[in-house]
Amino acid sequence: MPHDHYAETDRPGQAEANAGGPDGHLHEENHQHAESCGHGHEHKQAHSHDHTHSDCCATSSAAVLTPLRLPQSETVGADVRTAIRILQMDCPTEETLIRKKLGRMPYVRSMDFNLMQRVLTVVHAPDALGSILATLRSLDFTPELADAGPDAAPSAAPQAPAKPWWPLALAGVAAAGSEAVNWLGAPAWVSAALAILAVVSCGLTTYRKGWLAIRNGNLNINALMSIAVTGALLLRQWPEAAMVMVLFTIAELIEAKSLDRARNAIQGLMQLTPEQASVQQADGSWLATELKAVPLGAVVRVKPGERIALDGEIVAGRSSVDQAPITGESLPVDKTVGDAVFAGTINQAGSLDFRVTAAAANTTLARIIHAVEEAQGTKAPTQRFVDQFSRVYTPIVFVVALGVAVLPPLLFGGLWQAWIYKALVLLVIACPCALVISTPVTIVSGLAAAARKGILIKGGAYLEQGRKLKRLALDKTGTLTHGKPVQTEFEILVDVGLADARCRSLAASLAGRSDHPVSMAIAAAAKTASVSTVPVDAFEALAGRGVRGEIDGSPYWLGNHRLVEELGRCSASLEARLDLLEKQGKTVVMLVSAERVLALFAVADTVKDTSRAAIADLQRLGVHTAMLTGDNPHTAAAIAQQVGIDEARGDQLPEDKLNTVAGWSQEGATVGMVGDGINDAPALARADIGFAMGAMGTDTAIETADVALMDDDLRKIPQFIRLSKATHAVLVQNITLALGIKSVFLVLALTGLGTMWMAVFADVGASLLVVANGLRLLRK
């Protein structure tokens, strides 16, 4: 049944059990699955995916380990969606080539590229997979399909075969020799032979890729480099042609290593779980078992100092557990029988036995990894802009280079060799590699840095947008407060003619059918007092008001002030008593019969210490905070005063929260909403960024939130905003660096001061600078 009886929130993990209630689908409109794309979510408003990429230097297929689980093919209407891993697909160079080739096929409906994880997802006709794979092989790629069942745990991707080092070493020696003999005045054929040896030793792969690109009508860096080196050889610039090819090959290797670090930024998460777990057998013995073979319900033992291998519930033992790898918490958490433990966390002191509650492929850690992988495949606004810019940049520079080669000699009597050489230098500068890779490396680094701190961001768009956050709406129960209120007062009205025990029993019977925090507090107090309960018939949850049921044939209600007013049971004396309790920050619910209010129950929640610090930090960042709660205005004001929140609004039903957030958005502000329950769903969906509290261990929050805070610490939101600002700053720095260096060498080339090897150095240097700058975010 729904939790929003008193218009307060429930835990997101309970959503599945309460799907029948109002607003039972968190963010349903927010995260529609993009059938036209391979995977990922469409942004709820303006952030649609743009899959247009342009050329970038193709890095080598260096060995890479990625925590990637390829999904099995699935049916999409009459078509099929298939994920294909391509280890040679390093950056938009290969994407553009694949997109052009597959895009001409009538049975290919759409393509989605996750370059950071080297995965192409294709929506195609059911019988077309063979042709698609054959086409990819014709482009010199090695496609790989999922080879495990849907229950397989995430595993490392296979390593691409390592390239031998000696051809590049030979090419380097030959290029240096060509330069030396040319400088010493030796015969030209010696310099030429050494230069050709250098180009052949390390450049055949570049020529092969370049020829494939040209044959498919694509001017990528391999094509441009092949043209430039061939032109230099034809112009008898032997040492320079050799040195350019060697430098380009070295640059590919260095860049591949740098990009692999970004790709594997969450590799550490994969290493958090051991390969085996100690599982109890039928005879009581313990056997080391591979994780994928451990069934649900099995009992696993973890010794002091060991990492917990799977999610579970403790059945024996007591210990403290370091949950920092999942939540970013600095202090261990005490655990005992009945508490949950999570894969990847570290058992500290005592031995624990726990019953497995999630398979290896569905642990909290596995879902985090999967969410970050999908986030890596989405595009932030800056990245979409850079891709669009790069799409026209290379053709424009190529046309300019062609004009530089032809027009001055034809129109002004310039020397053909000199101007053709300048044009070749421009071709090298035409590679937009540094510009294109600057954004995904930066975004992925930011996403990984956040994940390590227990902040799960579902895409680059939200990471970029966080810096603009101006208004933040927060739910009260479970967000600002602990969400575990206790009963503080019980008062039976003097003229109702019922004994205390009877009133407590009626209230406890109704409250026991609800898992709302207020009901749970009343039920817990009754249990402590050994109050007996009675059967309830025709039970009904009243959204934002309370509950109703029939006991012994008579109707009873247990609800808030709003419900009592709607039933017409209020009186001046009751109003005065409610006003006094509510001003103390207490929530009051009343037991009502068909004739009158029988008794009142006051419960109080405690504010988290972290809430005060988080609100103060948000205000320092210039964020206006507001509490939106279904509790009464007096309680809302009391809690707001305790935490220092700017604005408090009580008596907020789900639609009221939605209308408040929508109104702020219409004013042009970037709005965030923080909640932990189903009745926050409409507002969470409407907000520009929806934050889910306490997502650790809950499927719903991880799957649906824009940003999931893996524990209940609101202080992570200011951290998220600061990381967003840092990410934006690095993006601006990288774009400025890439365009600035290109501009300088463009001018040098046109004035005759630039050389081909200088252009390669500039391209390599810019690429390494932006990659290194982006990786700085991993230390944030």
TIDOBA-860203 format. One record per atom (N, C-alpha, C): y, x, z. Coordinates in steps of 0.2 Angstrom, whole numbers, plus 5000, padded with zeros to 4 digits. Each point is the difference from the previous one (the first is absolute). Example, Ala and Ser with C-alpha at 12.3 -4.5 7.8 and 13.67 -1.06 7.14 Angstrom:
<pts>
497250665039;500649965000;500650045000;500549984996;500650045001;500549965003;
</pts>
This chain:
<pts>
499450045000;500649965000;500650045000;500649984998;500650044999;500250025007;500450065000;500250025006;500849985002;500349974995;500749995001;500249945004;499649985005;500149945003;500750005004;500150055002;500750015004;500550044996;499950004993;500450044995;500150075002;499550035003;499950075002;499550034995;499950075000;499650034995;499350015003;499550014995;499450025002;499850074997;499550035002;499850064997;499749994993;500250054996;499849994993;499350014999;499650035004;499350004999;499749945001;500349955003;499749945002;500149954994;500350024995;500249954994;499449974997;499550044999;499449984997;499749945003;500050005007;499749955004;500549945000;500650014998;500449945000;500349984993;499650014995;500349994994;500149934998;499849965004;500149934999;500749975002;500350045004;500749985003;500550014995;500649985001;500650004995;500250074999;500250024994;500250064998;499450055001;499449984999;499450045002;499950064995;500450014996;499950064995;500650055000;500050055004;500550055000;500250024993;500750004999;500250034994;499749984993;499749945000;499649984994;500550014994;500649985000;500450004994;500350074999;499950045006;500350075000;499650054996;499349995000;499650054997;499549974996;500349974994;499549984995;499750054997;499350004999;499750054996;500250014993;500250054998;500350014993;499450014995;499849944997;499450004996;500250044993;500650014999;500250044994;500050075001;499950025006;500050075002;499350015003;499850065001;499350015002;500049995008;500450015004;500049995007;500750005003;500149995006;500650015003;500349935001;500649995003;500349945001;500750004996;500249944998;500649994997;500549995006;500650034999;500549995006;500249924999;500249985006;500149935001;500649974996;500550054998;500649974997;500150054993;500450055001;500250034994;499550064998;499650025005;499650064998;499449994996;500049994994;499450004996;499950074997;499350014999;499850064997;500350024993;500250064999;500150024994;499650064998;499649994995;499550054998;500250054995;500650004998;500350054995;500150075002;499650044998;500150075002;500250044994;500250065001;500150054995;499750075001;500250044996;499650075000;500150045006;499650045002;500050055005;499550054999;500150065003;499650054998;499349985003;499550024996;499349985003;499750065004;499949985006;499750055004;499350014999;499750055002;499350024999;499649955004;499449994998;499549965004;499750045005;500450025005;499850045006;499649965004;499650045004;499549965005;500549975005;499849935001;500449965005;499549965003;500149995007;499749955004;500449955002;499849944998;500449945002;499649955004;500349975005;499649955004;500049934996;499750004994;500149944996;499349974999;500049935001;499449964998;500249964994;499650014995;500149964994;499749935001;500449954998;499749935001;499549994994;499549965002;499649974994;500449964995;499849994994;500349964995;499949935003;500649964999;500049935002;500349964994;499849935001;500249954995;500749985001;500450004995;500649975000;500149944995;499849945002;500049954994;499450014996;500250014993;499550014995;499950084999;500450045003;500050074999;499750045006;500050065000;499750045005;500650065002;500050015006;500550065002;499550055002;500150064998;499650065001;500550065002;499850035005;500450065002;499650074998;500450044997;499750064997;500350065002;499650055003;500350065003;500150054994;500550034999;500150054995;500350075003;499650055001;500350055004;500550044996;500050004993;500550034996;500649975000;500149945002;500649965000;500450025006;500550044999;500450035005;500649975001;500449994994;500649975000;500249964994;500649984999;500149954995;499950034993;499950064999;499850034993;499449964998;499450005004;499449974999;500149924999;500449985005;500149925000;500249984993;500550034998;500349984994;499550004994;499650065000;499550004995;499549955000;499849985006;499549955001;500349934999;500649995002;500349944999;500149984992;500250054997;500149994992;499349984997;499550045002;499350004997;499749935001;500049995007;499649935002;500549944999;500650015000;500549944998;499949974994;499750044995;499949974993;499449965000;499550015005;499449965000;500149935002;499849954995;500149935002;499649975006;499550045002;499649975006;500250035006;500650045000;500250035006;500649965002;500049965006;500549955002;500650045003;499850045005;500650045004;499750065003;500450055002;499850065003;500550015006;499750035005;500450025006;499850075001;500550055001;499950075001;500150025007;499650035004;500150035007;500050074999;500550044998;500050074998;499850045006;500349985006;499950045005;499250005002;499749954999;499350005001;499550014994;500450014994;499650014994;499549944998;500349945001;499649944998;500349964995;499749984995;500249954995;499649945001;500449945001;499749935001;500149964994;499549984996;500149964994;499749935001;500449964997;499749935000;499949994992;499349984999;499850004993;499549954999;499849994994;499549954998;499350025003;499549965002;499450025003;499650054997;500050004993;499650044996;500350074997;500650015003;500450054997;500050075004;499750005006;500050065004;499750064996;499550004996;499750054997;500550034995;500449964996;500550024995;500650045004;500249975006;500550035003;499850075003;499450015002;499850065003;499950054994;499849984994;499950044994;500750034998;500549955000;500750024998;500350055005;499949995007;500250055004;499750074999;499350004998;499750074999;500350034994;500249964995;500350024994;500650045001;500449985006;500650035002;499950065004;499350025000;499850065004;500149995008;499949945002;499949985007;499349995002;499850005006;499449995003;500049945005;499949944997;500149945005;499449995004;500249985006;499449995005;500149935003;499549965001;500049935003;499750005007;500149955003;499849995007;499250015000;499850045005;499250015000;499749985007;500449965004;499849985006;500149925001;499649975004;500149935001;500749995004;500149935000;500749985003;500050025008;499450015003;500050025007;500050075001;500150044995;500050075001;500750025004;499950055004;500650035003;500450044996;500750015001;500450054996;499750075000;500050034995;499750074999;500450044996;499950065000;500450054997;499849994992;500550014996;499950004993;499750064998;499650004994;499650064998;500650064998;499850065000;500450054999;499950024992;500650014997;500050024993;499850075000;499650024995;499850074999;500550055000;500050055004;500550055001;500050044993;500650024998;500150044994;499950075002;499750044995;500050075002;500750035000;500150055004;500650035001;500250064995;499450034997;500150064996;500449994993;500049944997;500449994994;500750005001;500249975005;500750005002;500350075002;499550045004;500250075001;500050044994;499649994995;500050044994;500649984996;500249945000;500649984996;500650035003;500050005007;500650035003;500150084999;499450035000;500050074998;500250014993;499849964995;500150014993;500849984999;500249955003;500749984999;500550065003;499850035006;500450055002;500050064996;499450014997;499950064995;500449994994;500049944997;500449984994;500850025002;500249985005;500750015002;500150075001;499550045003;500150075001;500050044993;499649994996;499950044993;500649984996;500349945000;500649984997;500650035002;500050015007;500650045003;500050074998;499350035000;500050074998;500050024993;500149954996;500150014993;499350014996;499449985002;499450014997;500049954994;499550014996;499949964994;500049935001;500349964996;500149935001;499349965001;499550034996;499349975000;499750005007;500150065003;499750005007;500349955005;500649995000;500449955004;499749934998;499949994993;499849934998;499349995002;499550054999;499349995002;500049995008;500350035004;500049995007;500349935001;500549984997;500349935001;499549954998;499750014994;499549954998;499449995005;499850065002;499450005005;500249965006;500750015003;500249965006;500049934998;500349984995;500049934998;499349975000;499550034996;499449984999;499649995007;500150055004;499650015007;500249945004;500749985001;500149955005;500349934996;500150004994;500449954997;499649954996;499350014999;499649964996;500049925003;500050005006;500049935003;500649974999;500650035000;500749974999;500049984993;499750044995;500049984993;499649944999;499450005003;499649944999;500349945002;500350005006;500449945003;500649994995;500350054998;500649994996;499849964993;499550024998;499749984993;499849925001;499749995006;499849935001;500649955001;500550035003;500649965001;500449994994;500150054996;500349994993;499649954996;499450015000;499549964996;500149925002;500249995006;500149935003;500749985000;500450044997;500749995000;500450005006;499850055004;500350015007;500350075001;500650015002;500350065001;500050025007;499450025003;500050025007;500150085000;500050035006;500250075001;499550044997;499349984999;499650044996;500250014993;500249944997;500250004993;500650044999;500550005005;500650035000;499950085000;499650025005;499850075001;499750034995;499549964997;499650024994;500550024994;500549954999;500550014994;500450065002;500250015006;500550055002;499650074999;499450015003;499750064999;499850024993;499849954996;499850014993;500650024996;500649975002;500650024997;500250075001;499950025007;500250075002;499650054996;499349984999;499650044996;500250014993;500249944997;500250014993;500650034999;500550005006;500650044999;499950075002;499350025002;499950075002;500350025006;500149955005;500250025007;499450005004;499650064998;499350015003;500050005008;500450045003;499950005007;500349945004;500549974997;500249945003;499549944999;499749994994;499549954999;499450015005;499850065001;499550015005;500249995007;500650025002;500249995007;500149935002;500349964995;500149935001;499349965001;499550024996;499349965001;499750025007;500150075002;499750025006;500449975006;500650005000;500449975005;499949925001;499949974994;499949935000;499349985003;499550044999;499349995003;500050025007;500450055002;500050015007;500449955004;500549974996;500449945003;499649945001;499549994995;499549945001;499650015006;499850065002;499550015005;500449995007;500650035000;500450005006;500249935002;500249964994;500249935001;499449965002;499450014997;499449965002;499950015008;500050065002;499950015007;500549965005;500650014997;500549965004;499949935000;499949974994;499949935000;499349985004;499550045000;499449985003;500249995008;500550045002;500150005007;500349935002;500549974995;500249945001;499549944999;499550014995;499549954999;499650005006;499950055003;499550015006;500449995007;500649975000;500450005006;499649965005;499649954998;499649975005;499350025001;499950064997;499350035000;499850015007;500550015005;499850015007;499749945003;500249944997;499749945003;499349994999;499850034994;499250004998;499650045005;500350055002;499750055004;500049985008;500249945001;500149985007;499349975003;499649984995;499349975002;499550054999;499550015005;499450044998;499649974995;499550044997;499649974995;499449965003;499850015006;499549975003;500249975007;499649955002;500149975007;499350005004;500150005006;499350005004;499949935002;499549974997;499849935000;499449985004;500049955005;499549995004;499449964996;499450035001;499449974996;499749945005;499549974997;499749945003;499650035006;499850065000;499650025006;500550035005;500750004999;500450035005;500350074999;499750034995;500150074998;500750004996;500350064999;500650004996;499950054994;500249974994;499850044994;500750014996;500150064997;500650014996;499949974994;500549964998;499949954994;500750014996;499950004993;500650004996;500449945000;500650005000;500449945002;499949944995;499950014994;499949954995;499349965002;499650035004;499349975001;500049975007;500650005004;500149975006;500149934999;499649955003;500149934999;500549975005;500349944998;500449975005;499649985006;500350005006;499649995006;499650055003;499950064997;499750065002;500450035006;499750035005;500350035006;500050074998;500650035001;500250074998;500250045006;499850065001;500250045006;500550054998;500550015003;500550054999;500150055006;499950065000;500150055005;500750025001;500250025006;500650035002;500250054994;500649994998;500350054995;499849994993;499649954999;499849984993;500549954997;500050004993;500349954997;499649934999;500349955001;499749934999;499949994993;499449984998;499850004993;500149934997;500049955003;500149934998;500449965005;500249944997;500349955004;499549975005;500249985006;499549975004;500349975006;499649975005;500249975006;499550045005;500350035005;499750035006;499549965003;499450025001;499549965004;499850045006;500150075001;499950045006;500450065000;500250015006;500450075001;500849985001;500350055002;500750005001;500350074998;500650004996;500350064998;500749994998;500350054998;500750004997;499950024993;500449974995;499950014993;500750024997;500050054996;500650024997;500049974993;500549955000;500049964993;500650024996;500350065001;500550024996;499950014993;499450024998;499950004992;500149934997;499949955003;500149934997;500649975002;500350015006;500649965002;500650055001;499950065001;500550055001;500250005007;499649975005;500250005007;499950075003;500450015004;500050075003;499550015006;499949945003;499650015006;499349964999;499450035003;499449964999;500049945004;499649954997;499949935003;499450005004;500049975006;499449995004;499649944997;499350014999;499649954997;499449995005;499849945000;499449985004;499649954997;499549975003;499549954997;500549944997;499849984994;500449954997;500650024996;500250065001;500650024996;499850024993;500450004995;499950024993;500150084999;499650034996;500150074998;500050004993;500350054997;500250014993;499750064997;499850004994;499750064996;500650055000;499950065001;500550054999;500350025006;499949965005;500450025007;499550055004;500250035005;499750055003;499849985008;499450005001;499849995007;500150065005;500449985005;500250065004;499550025006;499949965005;499750025006;499349985001;499949935000;499349985001;499649984994;499349995001;499649984994;500149924999;500049984994;500149934999;499449984995;499849935001;499549974996;500449944997;500049994994;500449944997;499649974994;500149935000;499649974995;500449994993;499850024995;500350014993;500349934998;500649994999;500349944997;500250004993;500050064997;500250004993;499650064996;499849984994;499750054996;500450064999;499750064998;500450064998;500549984995;499949964995;500549994995;500649955002;499949975006;500549955002;500350015007;500050075002;500350015006;500750005000;500450005005;500750005000;500250074996;499750055001;500250064997;499950004992;499449974998;499949994993;500549954997;500249955003;500549954998;500750044999;500250045005;500650044999;500050044994;499450044999;500050044995;500149964993;499649955000;500049964994;500749974998;500449985006;500749984999;500450054998;500050065002;500450054998;499850024993;499450004998;499850024993;500449954995;499949935002;500349954996;500850015000;500350025005;500750015001;500250064995;499650055000;500150054995;500149984993;499649954998;500049984993;500649954998;500349985005;500649964999;500650044998;500549974997;500650044998;500649985004;500450045003;500649995003;500649994995;500549975002;500649994995;500250064997;500150065004;500250064997;499550034995;499449995001;499550024996;500049974993;500149935001;500049964994;500650024995;500650025004;500650024996;499850074997;499750045003;499950074997;499549994995;499549965000;499549994995;500449984993;500449955001;500449974995;500450054997;500450045004;500450054997;499650054996;499550025003;499650064997;499749974993;499949945000;499749974993;500450024994;500750005001;500450014995;500350075000;499950045005;500350075001;499650044995;499450005000;499650054996;500249994992;499949944998;500249994992;500750024999;500549985004;500650024999;500150084999;499750035005;500150085000;499650034994;499549964998;499650034994;500449994994;500449944999;500449994994;500650055000;500350015006;500550055001;499850074998;499450025002;499750064998;499950014992;499849944997;499950004993;500750014997;500549975002;500650014998;500350075000;499950035006;500250075001;499750044996;499349994998;499750054995;500249994993;500249944998;500149994993;500849994998;500449975004;500749994998;500450065000;500050045005;500550064999;499850054994;499450014999;499950044993;500249964994;499949945000;500149964994;500849994999;500349985005;500749985000;500550065001;499850055004;500550055002;499750074998;499550014997;499850064998;499750055005;499749965005;499750045006;499450034998;499750055004;499450034999;499449965002;499649994995;499449955001;499650035007;499950065000;499550025005;500449995007;500650025000;500449995007;500049935002;500149954996;500149935002;499349975001;499550024996;499349975001;499850035007;500250065002;499850025007;500349965005;500749994999;500349965005;499749935001;499849974994;499649945000;499450005004;499650064999;499450005004;500150015007;500550035002;500250005007;500249935003;500349964996;500149935002;499449965001;499550014996;499449975000;499650015007;500150065002;499750025007;500449965005;500650004999;500549965005;499849935000;499849974995;499949934999;499549975004;499650045003;499549985005;500349975006;499949935002;500349975006;499550015006;499650055000;499550005005;500350005007;500550045001;500350015007;500349935002;500349964995;500349945002;499549955002;499450004996;499549945000;499650015007;499850065001;499650015006;500450005006;500650015000;500450005006;500049945004;499949944997;500049935004;499349995003;499550004996;499349985003;499850055006;500250074999;499850045005;500449995007;500749984999;500449985006;499749945003;499949954996;499849935003;499350015003;499550034997;499450015003;500050045007;500450055000;500150045006;500349965006;500549964998;500349955005;499549955002;499649974996;499449965002;499550035005;499850064998;499550045004;500350015007;500750035000;500350015006;500049945005;500249944997;500049945004;499349985003;499550014995;499349985002;499850045006;500250075000;499850045006;500349985006;500549975000;500449975006;499849935002;499549974996;499849935002;500449954997;500450024994;500449954997;499750004993;499749944998;499749994994;500549964995;500250044995;500549974995;499649984994;500149944997;499649984995;500350014993;500550044999;500250024994;500750045000;500150044995;500650045000;500649955000;500049944997;500649965000;500249995007;499649985005;500249995007;500250065003;499750064998;500250065003;500850024998;500149994994;500750014998;500549945003;499849945000;500449955002;500250005008;499650045004;500150005007;500650025002;500350054996;500750035002;500549955000;499949944996;500549954999;500049955005;499550005004;499949955005;500749995004;500249945000;500649985004;499949955005;499549954999;499949955005;499250005002;499950005006;499350005002;499849945005;499649954997;499849955005;499450015003;499949995007;499450015003;499849945004;499349995000;499749955004;500050035007;499949955005;500050025007;499350025003;499649955000;499350025003;499650044996;499850065003;499550054997;500450054996;500749984999;500450054996;500550045005;500449965003;500550035005;499650005007;499649955001;499750005007;499250024999;499750005005;499350025000;499549954997;500349935000;499649954997;499449985005;500150025006;499549985005;500349975006;500349944999;500449975006;499549985006;500249995006;499749985005;500349945003;499649955003;500349945003;500450025007;500649985000;500450025006;500149945005;500049944997;500249945004;499549944998;499849965004;499749944999;500349955005;500349944997;500349955004;499749934997;499849965005;499849944999;500549955002;500249954995;500649965002;499849955005;500449985005;499849975006;499849934999;500249974995;499849934999;499549984995;499650054999;499549994994;499349975003;499950015007;499449975003;499450044998;500050064998;499450044999;500050065004;499450025002;499950065004;500150074996;500250055003;500150064997;499450024996;499450005003;499450024996;499949964994;500249945000;499949964994;500550024995;500650015001;500550024995;499850074997;499850045005;499850074997;499450004996;499549955001;499449994996;500249984993;500449945000;500249984994;500450054996;500450045003;500450054996;499550054998;499650035004;499550054998;499649984995;499749935000;499649984994;500350004994;500749984999;500350004994;500250074998;500250045005;500250074998;499450054998;499449985003;499450044998;499849994993;500349954996;499849994993;500550034996;500550045002;500550034996;500050085002;500150044995;500150075002;500750034999;500549955001;500750025000;500150045007;500450055000;500150045006;500249955006;500449954999;500249965006;499449965002;499649974996;499449965002;499550055003;499950064998;499650055003;500250025007;500650005001;500350015007;499849955005;500149944997;499849945005;499350005001;499650014995;499350005000;499750055005;500350064999;499850065005;500249985007;500649975001;500249995007;499549955003;499849954996;499549955003;499350035001;499850044996;499450045001;500050045006;500650035002;500050045006;500049965006;500349944999;500049955006;499349965000;499550014996;499449975000;500149924998;500549994996;500149934998;499549984995;499749945000;499549984996;500349974994;499750004994;500349974994;499549944998;500349954996;499649944998;500150004992;499549964997;500050004993;500649974997;500250024994;500649984996;499849974994;500249944998;499849974994;500749994996;499950004993;500549994995;500650055001;499850065001;500450065001;500550014994;500650015001;500550014994;500550055002;500150054996;500650045000;500649984997;500550005004;500749974998;500450064998;500150024994;500450064998;500750005003;500150065004;500750015003;500149965006;499549965002;500149965006;499550005005;499450014999;499450005005;499449974997;499649975005;499349974998;500049935003;499549974997;499849935002;499349995000;499749965005;499349985000;499949945005;499449984999;499849945004;499550025006;500249985006;499550025005;499949935004;499349995000;499849935003;500349944997;500150014993;500349944997;500750005000;500450045004;500750005000;500350064996;500649984997;500350064997;500450045004;500050074999;500450045004;500350064995;500650025002;500450054996;500150065005;500050064997;500250065003;500550044995;500649995002;500550034995;500750025003;500450024995;500750025002;500549955001;500650025001;500649965001;500149954994;499950034994;500149964994;499549945000;499450025001;499549945000;500149955005;500250025006;500249955005;500649954998;500550034997;500549964997;499849964995;499650024995;499749964995;499649945003;499750015005;499649955003;500449955005;500650025001;500549965003;499950005008;499750055003;499850015007;500550045004;500650024997;500550045004;500449965005;500250045005;500449965005;500550065002;500649975003;500550055003;499750055004;499649985005;499750055005;499650054997;499649974995;499550054996;500450054996;500649984997;500450044996;500350065005;500249985005;500350055005;499550055002;499449985002;499550045002;499850054994;499949974994;499950044994;500550064999;500649975000;500650054999;500050065005;499849985006;500050065005;499550054998;499449984999;499450044998;500150044994;500349974995;500150034993;500650055001;500549995004;500550055001;499750075003;499449995003;499750065003;499550034995;500149984994;499650034995;499249985000;499949945002;499349975001;499949954995;499449994997;499849954996;499749955004;500249934998;499749955004;499749954996;499449985001;499649954997;499849955005;499949944997;499949945005;499449964998;499749985005;499449954999;500349935000;499849964995;500349944999;499449954999;500149945003;499549954999;500449944995;499649954999;500349954996;500649975003;500150005007;500649975003;500550055002;499950065002;500450045004;499850084999;500550045002;499950075001;499650015007;499450035000;499750015006;500150065004;500150064996;500150065004;500350054995;500350055002;500250064996;499750065002;500050054995;499750065001;500550054997;500250055004;500450054997;499650074999;500150034995;499750064998;500550054998;499950075002;500550054998;499750064997;500350024995;499850064996;500450065002;499750064999;500450065002;500250044994;500650035000;500250034994;499750075000;499950024994;499750074999;500650055001;499850065004;500550055000;500250034993;499650004996;500150034993;500549954996;500049945002;500549954997;500750025001;500250015006;500650025002;500350064996;499550065000;500250064996;500049984993;499649964997;500049994993;500649964998;500249955004;500649964998;500750055000;500050045005;500650055001;500050044994;499450034998;500050044994;500249974994;499849944999;500149964994;500849994999;500349985006;500749995000;500450064998;499750065003;500350074998;500050014992;499549974997;499950014993;500449944996;500449965004;500449954996;499649944998;499449985003;499649944999;500249955005;500249944997;500149945005;499449975001;499849995007;499449975002;500149935002;499449964999;500149935002;499349985002;499949975006;499449975002;499949934998;499549984996;499849934998;499449985003;500049965005;499549985004;499949925001;499449985000;499949925002;500149995007;500150055004;500249985007;500749975001;500149985006;500649965001;500650055000;500649984998;500650045000;500150045006;499949975006;500250045006;499550065001;499449994998;499550065001;500250054995;500149974994;500250054994;500650045002;500549975003;500650045002;499950055006;499549985004;499850045006;499750064997;499550004996;499650054997;500550044996;500449974996;500550044996;500450045004;500349985005;500450045005;499650065003;499449995001;499650055003;499950064995;499949984994;499850064995;500750024996;500549965001;500650024997;500149984993;499649954998;500049974993;500749974999;500250004993;500749984998;500049925001;499549974997;500049935000;499449975001;500049945003;499449965002;500049934998;499549984997;499949934998;499449975002;500049945004;499449975003;499949944996;499449975002;499849944997;499950004993;499750064998;499950024992;499349984998;500049954996;499349984997;500050054994;499350014997;499950044994;500549994995;500249944998;500549994995;500750025002;500250005006;500650025002;500150075000;499450045001;500050074999;500150024993;499749964996;500050014993;500749994997;500349955002;500749984998;500550055002;499950035007;500550055002;499950064996;499450034998;499950064996;500349994993;499849944997;500349984994;500750004999;500449975006;500750005000;500350075000;499750055004;500250075000;500050034993;499449994997;499950034993;500549974995;500149945000;500549974996;500750035001;500150035006;500750035001;500050074997;499450024997;500050074997;499850055005;499849995006;499750055005;499350014998;499850075001;499350015000;499749985007;499549965000;499749975006;499350025002;499950015006;499350025002;499849945005;499349995001;499849955004;499450045004;500049995007;499450035003;499749955004;499349994999;499649955003;499350025001;499649965004;499350025000;499649945000;500249954997;499649935000;500149964993;499649955000;500049964994;500649964999;500349985006;500649964999;500650044998;500050065000;500550054997;499950014993;499449974997;499950024993;500549984995;500349945000;500549984995;500650055000;500350025006;500550045001;499850074998;499450025002;499850074998;500050014992;499849944997;499950004993;500750004996;500549975003;500649994997;500550065001;499850045006;500450065001;499950054995;500550054999;499950054995;499550055003;499950015006;499550045003;499749965006;499349995000;499749975005;499650055004;500150005007;499750055004;499549965004;499350025000;499549975004;499950055006;500049975006;499950035006;499250015002;499850055003;499450015003;499449994994;500150044995;499549984994;499450045001;499950045005;499450045001;499449965001;499550004996;499449965001;500149934997;500549984997;500149934997;500050014993;499549964996;500050004993;500749974997;500249945003;500549964998;500650044999;500250045005;500750035000;500050064996;499450044999;500050054996;500049984992;499749944999;500049984993;500649974998;500449975004;500649954998;500650035002;500150055005;500750025002;500350044994;500650005000;500450054996;500050075004;500150005006;499950065005;499749975006;499450045001;499649985006;500150065005;500249985006;500050045006;499350005003;499750065000;499350005002;499949995008;500550005004;500049985007;500649955001;500149995006;500649955002;500650035001;500250064998;500650045001;500549994995;500549965003;500649994995;500450064998;499950055004;500450064999;499850034993;499549984997;499850024993;500449984995;500449945001;500449984995;500650044999;500450035005;500550054999;499750064997;499450025001;499750064997;499949984992;499849944999;499949984993;500750004996;500549985003;500750004997;500250074999;499950045005;500250074999;499650044994;499349985000;499650034995;500249984993;500249935000;500349984993;500650034998;500550015005;500650044998;499850074998;499650035003;499850074998;499750004994;499649954998;499650004994;500549994994;500549955001;500549994995;500450074999;500250035005;500450065000;499650064995;499350005002;499650054996;500049984993;499949934998;500049984993;500750024997;500549995003;500750014997;500050084998;499850045005;500050075000;499650024994;499449974999;499550024995;500349994993;500249944999;500349974994;500650054998;500450015005;500650054999;499850074998;499550025003;499750074998;499750004993;499649954999;499650004993;500550004995;500549955000;500549994995;500550065000;500250025005;500550065001;499750064996;499450025002;499750064997;499949994992;499849944998;499949994993;500750004996;500549975004;500650014996;500350074999;499950045006;500250074999;499750034995;499350004999;499750034995;500149974993;500149945000;500249974993;500650034998;500550015004;500750034998;499850084998;499650035004;499950074998;499650014994;499649954998;499650004994;500549994994;500449955000;500549994995;500550064999;500150035005;500550064999;499750064998;499350005000;499650064998;499950055006;500149985006;499950045005;499349995004;499749944998;499349995003;499550024995;499450025003;499450024997;499449965002;499550004996;499449955001;499750025007;499950065002;499750015006;500549985006;500650014999;500549975005;499949935001;499949964994;500049935000;499349985004;499550044999;499449985003;500050015008;500450065001;500150015007;500449955004;500549974996;500449955002;499649945002;499649984995;499649945000;499550015006;499650055001;499650025005;500350005007;500650035000;500450015006;500249935003;500349964995;500249935002;499449965002;499450004997;499549965002;499750025007;500050075001;499750025007;500649985005;500650014999;500549985005;500049935002;499949954995;500049935002;499349985003;499550044998;499449985004;500050035007;500250065001;500150035007;500549965004;500549974997;500549965004;499749945002;499649974995;499749935002;499550015005;499650055000;499550025005;500350015007;500750015001;500350015006;499949945005;500049944996;499949935004;499450005004;499550044998;499450005004;500150035007;500550035001;500150035007;500549955004;500249954997;500549955003;499649965006;
</pts>
